[in-house]
């Protein structure tokens, strides 16, 4: 699924977003993950990695989310908020 993401989304996934990153990038990224997965499913294209798994990977690499969250259970409300 990662290869089907936009260049910007692949960069966010690879490096997260820094402290200067905007909250809108987190929301956009979450929605893009879901949209990409749905489009691949609609087209009948098999893919690995769920949008949620990729968002958790992003959270692990994102300084912005690490600053907001003190533990991994913080990802759940952020995911729910943006999706």
VENHUMO-V668117 format. One line per field, one symbol per residue. ss: DSSP state (h for helix, s for strand, l for the rest). phi: phi as a letter, one per 20 degrees, with the letter a starting at -180 (. if undefined). burial: b if it has 24 or more other ideal C-beta (glycine too) atoms within 12 Angstrom, else e. A space follows every 50 residues. Layout:
ss=???
phi=???
burial=???
This chain:
ss=lhhhllhhhhhhhhhlllllllhhhhhhhhhhhhhhhhhhhhhlllllll hhhhhhhhhhhlhhhhhhlllllhhhhhhhhhl
phi=.gfeffgfffffffcmcffefegffffffffffffffffffgemefbdne gffffffgffeeffffffdebffffgffgffed
burial=bbebbeeebeebbeebbeeebeeebbebbbebbbebbeeeeeeeeeeeee beebbbbbbeebebbeeeeeeeeebeebbeebe
